Amino acid sequence: MTDNMTRQPMRPLAIIFDMDGLMIDSERHYREVQIEMGRKRGVKLSPEIFGHMMGRTPIESLRVLKEELHLDDSAEDLLAERTALMREHMRHDVALMPGLRECLDAFHGRIPMAVATGSQREFLMIIAERFDLARYFATTVTADDVERGKPGPEVYDNTARRLGVPQDRCVVLEDAENGCIAAKRAGCYCIAVPSPWTGTQDFSVADYVAEDLLDAKTHIERMMNPSGSPPQPRRDDEKEEGKRP
């Protein structure tokens, strides 16, 4: 774990989660699908191309693929092909990242949480239904809600606005360099949680680099309780509110 802060961060008022590679292990499946798409066209995808695609909106990521590999297909056709293939992975193969459930349970009812993802809303809804995640989040922002994806700040600006929380009081959890840049451009406190697919990326922009989601959880607990006092239990009315859809 690495802490890049030179001062004590302010107590957070909200936590914002990226989805792909942070909440779910979908990056592996995206890679498999895109490698196969490239193989069909006689081209090979490099790790650098995968890195450039990460965090962007779906259509932006396929424009990167088209331009860097000089493909004849339109970005729209590539997106339709990838979406059809990934839909099945989202429905049947993608799993939660280790520690996610513990992290969500630890903060549920204590601090508002949200999802800010470069994926289309369809995929977020599939994952939320499969794993019963909707109850944890006050709001969600997807690629369908923004004009420009990460590393631009729009997705995090919009999420903070929906939460009604200043950006500098939001803690963002991200697994990719592009996402960390987006979070910092929005003025958020950023915790990088590198995945097996992003571990070689540059996370120097992040405020804290966690070993995993449980390490990130511990760090946020310290931010919420700087005096070292134990976490406060949820009140009964908070528990009831958390059960509402």
C-alpha positions as CSV (number, residue, x, y, z in Angstrom):
1,M,0.0,0.0,0.0
2,T,1.2,3.5,-0.9
3,D,0.0,6.8,0.5
4,N,0.7,9.8,-1.7
5,M,-1.0,12.4,0.5
6,T,1.1,15.0,2.3
7,R,-1.8,16.2,4.5
8,Q,-4.6,14.5,6.4
9,P,-7.6,14.2,4.0
10,M,-11.0,15.5,5.1
11,R,-13.6,13.1,6.5
12,P,-15.4,11.6,3.5
13,L,-19.1,12.1,2.9
14,A,-19.6,9.6,0.1
15,I,-17.8,6.6,-1.5
16,I,-17.9,6.1,-5.3
17,F,-17.1,2.7,-6.9
18,D,-15.9,2.0,-10.4
19,M,-17.3,-1.2,-11.7
20,D,-15.2,-3.1,-14.2
21,G,-12.1,-4.5,-12.6
22,L,-13.0,-2.9,-9.2
23,M,-16.3,-4.5,-8.3
24,I,-16.3,-7.3,-10.8
25,D,-13.6,-9.3,-12.7
26,S,-15.0,-8.3,-16.1
27,E,-11.7,-7.0,-17.5
28,R,-10.5,-10.6,-18.0
29,H,-13.6,-11.3,-20.1
30,Y,-13.3,-8.1,-22.0
31,R,-9.8,-9.1,-22.9
32,E,-10.8,-12.5,-24.1
33,V,-13.6,-11.1,-26.2
34,Q,-11.4,-8.4,-27.8
35,I,-8.5,-10.8,-28.4
36,E,-11.0,-13.1,-30.3
37,M,-12.4,-10.1,-32.2
38,G,-8.8,-9.2,-33.2
39,R,-7.9,-12.7,-34.1
40,K,-10.9,-12.9,-36.5
41,R,-9.4,-9.9,-38.3
42,G,-5.8,-11.1,-38.3
43,V,-4.6,-8.5,-35.7
44,K,-3.1,-8.8,-32.3
45,L,-4.0,-6.6,-29.3
46,S,-1.2,-5.3,-27.1
47,P,-1.4,-4.5,-23.4
48,E,-1.0,-0.9,-24.3
49,I,-4.1,-0.9,-26.4
50,F,-6.1,-2.5,-23.5
51,G,-4.8,0.2,-21.2
52,H,-5.9,3.0,-23.6
53,M,-9.3,1.5,-23.8
54,M,-10.0,1.1,-20.1
55,G,-12.5,3.4,-18.4
56,R,-13.7,5.0,-21.6
57,T,-17.3,4.9,-22.7
58,P,-18.0,1.8,-24.9
59,I,-18.1,3.7,-28.2
60,E,-14.9,5.6,-27.3
61,S,-13.1,2.4,-26.4
62,L,-14.0,0.8,-29.7
63,R,-12.8,4.0,-31.6
64,V,-9.5,3.5,-29.9
65,L,-9.4,-0.2,-31.0
66,K,-10.4,0.8,-34.6
67,E,-7.8,3.6,-34.9
68,E,-4.9,1.8,-33.3
69,L,-5.4,-1.4,-35.3
70,H,-6.5,0.3,-38.5
71,L,-9.7,-1.8,-38.8
72,D,-12.2,-1.4,-41.6
73,D,-15.2,-2.0,-39.3
74,S,-17.0,1.0,-37.9
75,A,-16.7,1.6,-34.2
76,E,-20.5,1.1,-34.0
77,D,-20.3,-2.3,-35.6
78,L,-17.4,-3.3,-33.3
79,L,-19.4,-2.2,-30.3
80,A,-22.5,-4.2,-31.3
81,E,-20.3,-7.3,-31.7
82,R,-18.5,-6.8,-28.4
83,T,-21.8,-6.0,-26.5
84,A,-23.4,-9.2,-27.7
85,L,-20.5,-11.3,-26.6
86,M,-20.0,-9.6,-23.3
87,R,-23.7,-9.8,-22.5
88,E,-23.4,-13.5,-22.1
89,H,-20.3,-13.2,-19.9
90,M,-22.0,-10.6,-17.7
91,R,-25.0,-13.0,-17.3
92,H,-23.1,-16.1,-16.5
93,D,-19.3,-15.8,-16.0
94,V,-18.3,-12.5,-14.3
95,A,-17.7,-12.8,-10.6
96,L,-17.5,-10.2,-7.8
97,M,-14.0,-9.1,-6.9
98,P,-12.6,-10.5,-3.6
99,G,-13.6,-8.3,-0.6
100,L,-16.3,-6.3,-2.4
101,R,-19.2,-7.7,-0.4
102,E,-17.3,-7.1,2.9
103,C,-16.6,-3.5,1.8
104,L,-20.2,-2.8,0.8
105,D,-21.6,-4.3,4.0
106,A,-19.1,-2.4,6.2
107,F,-20.3,1.0,4.9
108,H,-23.9,0.3,4.0
109,G,-26.1,2.7,6.0
110,R,-23.1,4.6,7.4
111,I,-22.2,6.7,4.3
112,P,-23.8,7.1,0.9
113,M,-22.3,5.0,-1.9
114,A,-22.6,5.2,-5.7
115,V,-21.3,3.5,-8.8
116,A,-19.6,5.5,-11.6
117,T,-18.8,3.2,-14.5
118,G,-17.7,3.5,-18.1
119,S,-19.9,0.5,-19.0
120,Q,-23.4,0.8,-20.4
121,R,-26.3,0.7,-18.0
122,E,-27.5,-2.6,-19.3
123,F,-24.4,-4.3,-17.9
124,L,-24.7,-2.6,-14.6
125,M,-28.3,-3.7,-14.3
126,I,-27.3,-7.3,-15.1
127,I,-24.7,-7.3,-12.4
128,A,-26.8,-5.5,-9.8
129,E,-29.6,-8.1,-10.3
130,R,-27.3,-11.1,-10.3
131,F,-25.6,-10.2,-7.1
132,D,-28.3,-8.1,-5.3
133,L,-26.2,-4.9,-5.3
134,A,-28.8,-2.2,-6.0
135,R,-29.7,-1.9,-2.3
136,Y,-26.2,-0.6,-1.5
137,F,-26.2,2.4,-3.8
138,A,-27.8,5.8,-3.6
139,T,-27.2,6.5,-7.3
140,T,-25.4,5.1,-10.3
141,V,-23.9,6.9,-13.3
142,T,-23.0,4.9,-16.5
143,A,-21.6,5.6,-20.0
144,D,-25.2,6.2,-21.0
145,D,-25.3,9.3,-18.8
146,V,-22.1,11.1,-20.1
147,E,-20.8,12.5,-23.3
148,R,-17.1,11.8,-22.6
149,G,-15.7,9.0,-20.5
150,K,-12.7,8.6,-18.4
151,P,-10.0,10.0,-18.1
152,G,-12.3,13.0,-18.3
153,P,-14.0,14.0,-15.0
154,E,-17.6,14.1,-16.2
155,V,-18.7,10.7,-14.7
156,Y,-17.4,11.7,-11.3
157,D,-18.7,15.3,-11.5
158,N,-22.2,13.9,-12.3
159,T,-22.0,11.3,-9.5
160,A,-21.0,13.8,-6.9
161,R,-23.8,16.2,-8.1
162,R,-26.4,13.4,-7.8
163,L,-25.2,12.5,-4.3
164,G,-25.3,16.2,-3.3
165,V,-21.7,15.9,-2.0
166,P,-18.8,18.2,-2.8
167,Q,-16.2,16.4,-5.0
168,D,-13.5,16.9,-2.4
169,R,-15.5,15.0,0.1
170,C,-16.0,12.0,-2.2
171,V,-13.7,8.9,-2.0
172,V,-13.4,7.1,-5.3
173,L,-12.2,3.5,-5.7
174,E,-10.6,2.8,-9.0
175,D,-8.6,-0.1,-10.5
176,A,-7.2,1.7,-13.6
177,E,-5.0,4.6,-14.4
178,N,-7.6,6.4,-16.6
179,G,-10.1,6.1,-13.8
180,C,-7.7,7.6,-11.2
181,I,-7.0,10.5,-13.5
182,A,-10.7,11.1,-14.0
183,A,-11.3,11.1,-10.2
184,K,-8.5,13.5,-9.5
185,R,-9.6,15.8,-12.4
186,A,-13.0,15.9,-10.7
187,G,-11.3,16.9,-7.4
188,C,-12.1,13.6,-5.6
189,Y,-9.9,11.7,-3.1
190,C,-8.8,8.6,-5.1
191,I,-7.9,5.2,-3.8
192,A,-6.4,2.9,-6.5
193,V,-7.0,-0.8,-6.1
194,P,-5.0,-2.3,-8.9
195,S,-6.4,-5.5,-10.4
196,P,-4.4,-8.4,-11.9
197,W,-5.0,-6.7,-15.3
198,T,-3.9,-3.2,-14.3
199,G,-1.0,-3.8,-11.8
200,T,1.6,-2.4,-14.2
201,Q,-0.2,0.9,-14.8
202,D,1.0,4.2,-13.3
203,F,-1.0,5.0,-10.2
204,S,1.1,8.0,-9.0
205,V,-1.9,10.3,-9.4
206,A,-3.9,8.4,-6.8
207,D,-3.9,9.6,-3.2
208,Y,-3.6,6.0,-1.8
209,V,-2.7,2.7,-3.5
210,A,-4.4,-0.2,-1.8
211,E,-3.3,-3.8,-1.9
212,D,-6.9,-4.9,-2.3
213,L,-10.5,-3.9,-1.4
214,L,-10.1,-4.9,2.2
215,D,-7.1,-2.7,2.5
216,A,-9.1,0.1,0.9
217,K,-11.9,-0.5,3.4
218,T,-9.4,-0.2,6.3
219,H,-8.1,3.1,4.9
220,I,-11.6,4.6,4.5
221,E,-12.4,3.5,8.0
222,R,-9.4,5.5,9.2
223,M,-10.5,8.5,7.2
224,M,-14.0,8.3,8.7
225,N,-12.7,7.8,12.3
226,P,-9.4,9.8,12.4
227,S,-9.4,9.7,16.2
228,G,-9.4,5.9,16.1
229,S,-12.9,5.6,17.7
230,P,-14.7,2.4,16.7
231,P,-17.3,2.6,13.9
232,Q,-20.8,3.6,15.0
233,P,-23.5,0.9,14.6
234,R,-26.3,1.5,12.3
235,R,-29.5,2.8,13.8
236,D,-32.7,0.8,13.4
237,D,-34.2,3.4,11.1
238,E,-31.1,3.3,8.9
239,K,-31.4,-0.5,8.7
240,E,-35.1,-0.2,7.6
241,E,-34.1,2.5,5.0
242,G,-31.5,0.2,3.6
243,K,-34.1,-2.5,2.9
244,R,-36.0,-0.1,0.6
245,P,-35.5,-0.6,-3.2
